[in-house]
Amino acid sequence: MGGVRPAALSESGTPTAGERFYGWMYATRGVPLVGGGPQRSLGGANAVAAVAGIAFALVGGVRPAALSESGTPTAGERFYGWMYATRGVPLGVAALVAPLAWSGPAGSLILCAAAAAQVGDAVIGVATRKWTMIAGASLLTAIHVATAVTTA
């Protein structure tokens, strides 16, 4: 619900661009979803992708204006930044650990959930015309999905 009605937490009653950005970032994090050689390389790429997701979630929590480019963050923007971080960090850690801890459907399901969150980020990038967000989230989606397929 946080991504749908960010005005409910805005100080002015009208959400700022930063509050809308973090409201949608929060909403995409709350959506529940259902060896060697190339696999080793893919595992390394997945680890880098997961760490990147964790890093962006932490930046969103600590310095929300760095991602939303809104200048001085409002209380609502800081709130949504922390909401994004509290979901993005555990999901990133799960995506990092899943292929190592569980082969098969369990690990693949976690990676698919991480991929779904990245799809949400790419859609937000399209809506806000942030091309680097579109490219980065699309790349991370592809890596998570490819890893999920190879570990299934």
BALOBA-1460 file (C-alpha; in Angstrom, 3 decimals):
// residues 152
<rec num="1" residu="m" x="0.000" y="0.000" z="0.000"/>
<rec num="2" residu="g" x="2.947" y="2.344" z="0.606"/>
<rec num="3" residu="g" x="3.618" y="2.634" z="-3.104"/>
<rec num="4" residu="v" x="0.004" y="3.373" z="-3.916"/>
<rec num="5" residu="r" x="-0.710" y="6.261" z="-1.552"/>
<rec num="6" residu="p" x="2.500" y="8.063" z="-0.507"/>
<rec num="7" residu="a" x="0.503" y="11.255" z="0.139"/>
<rec num="8" residu="a" x="-0.825" y="9.669" z="3.318"/>
<rec num="9" residu="l" x="2.584" y="10.217" z="4.929"/>
<rec num="10" residu="s" x="3.596" y="13.465" z="3.241"/>
<rec num="11" residu="e" x="3.842" y="16.508" z="5.472"/>
<rec num="12" residu="s" x="2.040" y="18.710" z="2.930"/>
<rec num="13" residu="g" x="-0.571" y="16.194" z="1.812"/>
<rec num="14" residu="t" x="0.866" y="16.219" z="-1.714"/>
<rec num="15" residu="p" x="3.684" y="13.718" z="-2.246"/>
<rec num="16" residu="t" x="7.018" y="15.034" z="-3.448"/>
<rec num="17" residu="a" x="8.844" y="13.340" z="-6.311"/>
<rec num="18" residu="g" x="11.124" y="11.664" z="-3.764"/>
<rec num="19" residu="e" x="8.197" y="10.353" z="-1.735"/>
<rec num="20" residu="r" x="6.554" y="8.931" z="-4.861"/>
<rec num="21" residu="f" x="9.859" y="7.336" z="-5.902"/>
<rec num="22" residu="y" x="10.386" y="5.635" z="-2.538"/>
<rec num="23" residu="g" x="6.711" y="4.732" z="-2.253"/>
<rec num="24" residu="w" x="6.988" y="2.711" z="-5.454"/>
<rec num="25" residu="m" x="10.344" y="1.249" z="-4.412"/>
<rec num="26" residu="y" x="8.710" y="0.083" z="-1.182"/>
<rec num="27" residu="a" x="5.730" y="-1.367" z="-3.036"/>
<rec num="28" residu="t" x="7.898" y="-3.483" z="-5.344"/>
<rec num="29" residu="r" x="9.760" y="-4.967" z="-2.372"/>
<rec num="30" residu="g" x="6.541" y="-6.100" z="-0.712"/>
<rec num="31" residu="v" x="5.212" y="-8.145" z="-3.647"/>
<rec num="32" residu="p" x="5.245" y="-11.850" z="-2.769"/>
<rec num="33" residu="l" x="6.070" y="-14.222" z="-5.673"/>
<rec num="34" residu="v" x="5.985" y="-17.245" z="-6.241"/>
<rec num="35" residu="g" x="28.749" y="-26.514" z="-10.267"/>
<rec num="36" residu="g" x="31.302" y="-25.482" z="-12.382"/>
<rec num="37" residu="g" x="32.084" y="-23.731" z="-15.635"/>
<rec num="38" residu="p" x="29.320" y="-21.372" z="-16.751"/>
<rec num="39" residu="q" x="27.358" y="-22.053" z="-13.571"/>
<rec num="40" residu="r" x="30.278" y="-20.863" z="-11.468"/>
<rec num="41" residu="s" x="30.530" y="-17.658" z="-13.533"/>
<rec num="42" residu="l" x="26.787" y="-17.155" z="-13.226"/>
<rec num="43" residu="g" x="27.026" y="-17.696" z="-9.477"/>
<rec num="44" residu="g" x="29.672" y="-14.984" z="-9.298"/>
<rec num="45" residu="a" x="27.532" y="-12.631" z="-11.387"/>
<rec num="46" residu="n" x="24.543" y="-13.360" z="-9.116"/>
<rec num="47" residu="a" x="26.662" y="-12.579" z="-6.048"/>
<rec num="48" residu="v" x="27.724" y="-9.239" z="-7.562"/>
<rec num="49" residu="a" x="24.086" y="-8.499" z="-8.504"/>
<rec num="50" residu="a" x="22.887" y="-9.304" z="-4.981"/>
<rec num="51" residu="v" x="25.573" y="-7.127" z="-3.387"/>
<rec num="52" residu="a" x="24.659" y="-4.277" z="-5.765"/>
<rec num="53" residu="g" x="21.004" y="-4.611" z="-4.735"/>
<rec num="54" residu="i" x="21.998" y="-4.539" z="-1.065"/>
<rec num="55" residu="a" x="24.195" y="-1.474" z="-1.628"/>
<rec num="56" residu="f" x="21.431" y="0.469" z="-3.373"/>
<rec num="57" residu="a" x="18.960" y="-0.478" z="-0.629"/>
<rec num="58" residu="l" x="21.383" y="0.788" z="2.016"/>
<rec num="59" residu="v" x="21.972" y="4.016" z="0.102"/>
<rec num="60" residu="g" x="18.199" y="4.437" z="-0.182"/>
<rec num="61" residu="g" x="17.853" y="4.069" z="3.577"/>
<rec num="62" residu="v" x="20.792" y="6.225" z="4.624"/>
<rec num="63" residu="r" x="20.754" y="8.885" z="1.875"/>
<rec num="64" residu="p" x="17.372" y="8.754" z="0.127"/>
<rec num="65" residu="a" x="17.994" y="11.896" z="-1.928"/>
<rec num="66" residu="a" x="20.992" y="10.184" z="-3.570"/>
<rec num="67" residu="l" x="18.629" y="7.850" z="-5.446"/>
<rec num="68" residu="s" x="15.596" y="10.085" z="-5.889"/>
<rec num="69" residu="e" x="17.621" y="13.197" z="-6.823"/>
<rec num="70" residu="s" x="15.205" y="15.377" z="-4.868"/>
<rec num="71" residu="g" x="17.617" y="17.593" z="-2.946"/>
<rec num="72" residu="t" x="16.750" y="17.722" z="0.732"/>
<rec num="73" residu="p" x="14.626" y="14.686" z="1.638"/>
<rec num="74" residu="t" x="11.319" y="15.170" z="3.408"/>
<rec num="75" residu="a" x="10.221" y="13.081" z="6.389"/>
<rec num="76" residu="g" x="8.058" y="11.000" z="4.053"/>
<rec num="77" residu="e" x="10.959" y="10.402" z="1.673"/>
<rec num="78" residu="r" x="13.197" y="9.297" z="4.560"/>
<rec num="79" residu="f" x="10.417" y="6.985" z="5.755"/>
<rec num="80" residu="y" x="10.086" y="5.348" z="2.333"/>
<rec num="81" residu="g" x="13.867" y="5.115" z="2.027"/>
<rec num="82" residu="w" x="13.986" y="3.088" z="5.228"/>
<rec num="83" residu="m" x="11.027" y="0.973" z="4.088"/>
<rec num="84" residu="y" x="12.922" y="0.236" z="0.869"/>
<rec num="85" residu="a" x="16.085" y="-0.685" z="2.794"/>
<rec num="86" residu="t" x="14.308" y="-2.967" z="5.272"/>
<rec num="87" residu="r" x="13.014" y="-5.055" z="2.382"/>
<rec num="88" residu="g" x="15.858" y="-4.680" z="-0.105"/>
<rec num="89" residu="v" x="18.663" y="-5.712" z="2.239"/>
<rec num="90" residu="p" x="17.120" y="-9.037" z="3.397"/>
<rec num="91" residu="l" x="16.001" y="-9.848" z="-0.153"/>
<rec num="92" residu="g" x="19.517" y="-9.116" z="-1.445"/>
<rec num="93" residu="v" x="21.073" y="-11.271" z="1.272"/>
<rec num="94" residu="a" x="18.629" y="-14.065" z="0.427"/>
<rec num="95" residu="a" x="19.508" y="-13.792" z="-3.285"/>
<rec num="96" residu="l" x="23.196" y="-13.937" z="-2.356"/>
<rec num="97" residu="v" x="22.862" y="-16.977" z="-0.074"/>
<rec num="98" residu="a" x="20.086" y="-18.958" z="-1.829"/>
<rec num="99" residu="p" x="22.162" y="-20.516" z="-4.635"/>
<rec num="100" residu="l" x="24.829" y="-21.517" z="-2.122"/>
<rec num="101" residu="a" x="22.512" y="-22.881" z="0.559"/>
<rec num="102" residu="w" x="19.721" y="-24.512" z="-1.443"/>
<rec num="103" residu="s" x="19.835" y="-26.049" z="-4.865"/>
<rec num="104" residu="g" x="16.530" y="-26.773" z="-6.483"/>
<rec num="105" residu="p" x="13.129" y="-25.133" z="-6.120"/>
<rec num="106" residu="a" x="13.747" y="-23.344" z="-2.817"/>
<rec num="107" residu="g" x="16.760" y="-21.419" z="-4.053"/>
<rec num="108" residu="s" x="15.104" y="-20.751" z="-7.410"/>
<rec num="109" residu="l" x="11.990" y="-19.354" z="-5.726"/>
<rec num="110" residu="i" x="14.054" y="-16.864" z="-3.731"/>
<rec num="111" residu="l" x="15.937" y="-15.807" z="-6.864"/>
<rec num="112" residu="c" x="12.645" y="-15.372" z="-8.730"/>
<rec num="113" residu="a" x="11.390" y="-13.118" z="-5.931"/>
<rec num="114" residu="a" x="14.584" y="-11.050" z="-6.180"/>
<rec num="115" residu="a" x="14.137" y="-10.886" z="-9.963"/>
<rec num="116" residu="a" x="10.520" y="-9.725" z="-9.519"/>
<rec num="117" residu="a" x="11.688" y="-6.898" z="-7.261"/>
<rec num="118" residu="q" x="14.193" y="-5.866" z="-9.938"/>
<rec num="119" residu="v" x="11.437" y="-5.915" z="-12.583"/>
<rec num="120" residu="g" x="9.523" y="-3.539" z="-10.331"/>
<rec num="121" residu="d" x="12.579" y="-1.292" z="-10.119"/>
<rec num="122" residu="a" x="12.899" y="-1.306" z="-13.929"/>
<rec num="123" residu="v" x="9.226" y="-0.340" z="-14.282"/>
<rec num="124" residu="i" x="9.773" y="2.512" z="-11.825"/>
<rec num="125" residu="g" x="12.771" y="3.542" z="-13.925"/>
<rec num="126" residu="v" x="10.547" y="3.653" z="-17.017"/>
<rec num="127" residu="a" x="7.910" y="5.689" z="-15.168"/>
<rec num="128" residu="t" x="10.492" y="8.171" z="-13.858"/>
<rec num="129" residu="r" x="12.664" y="8.119" z="-17.011"/>
<rec num="130" residu="k" x="15.772" y="7.027" z="-15.104"/>
<rec num="131" residu="w" x="17.599" y="5.133" z="-17.846"/>
<rec num="132" residu="t" x="20.396" y="3.900" z="-15.593"/>
<rec num="133" residu="m" x="17.784" y="2.418" z="-13.263"/>
<rec num="134" residu="i" x="16.108" y="0.661" z="-16.199"/>
<rec num="135" residu="a" x="19.402" y="-0.794" z="-17.451"/>
<rec num="136" residu="g" x="20.717" y="-1.800" z="-14.027"/>
<rec num="137" residu="a" x="17.495" y="-3.405" z="-12.825"/>
<rec num="138" residu="s" x="17.026" y="-5.207" z="-16.152"/>
<rec num="139" residu="l" x="20.548" y="-6.631" z="-15.967"/>
<rec num="140" residu="l" x="20.042" y="-7.782" z="-12.370"/>
<rec num="141" residu="t" x="16.702" y="-9.350" z="-13.346"/>
<rec num="142" residu="a" x="18.365" y="-11.338" z="-16.119"/>
<rec num="143" residu="i" x="21.153" y="-12.516" z="-13.807"/>
<rec num="144" residu="h" x="18.759" y="-13.618" z="-11.047"/>
<rec num="145" residu="v" x="16.497" y="-15.443" z="-13.517"/>
<rec num="146" residu="a" x="19.424" y="-17.164" z="-15.246"/>
<rec num="147" residu="t" x="20.812" y="-18.257" z="-11.883"/>
<rec num="148" residu="a" x="17.365" y="-19.511" z="-10.814"/>
<rec num="149" residu="v" x="17.083" y="-21.591" z="-13.991"/>
<rec num="150" residu="t" x="20.537" y="-23.150" z="-13.581"/>
<rec num="151" residu="t" x="20.017" y="-23.986" z="-9.896"/>
<rec num="152" residu="a" x="16.501" y="-25.417" z="-10.285"/>
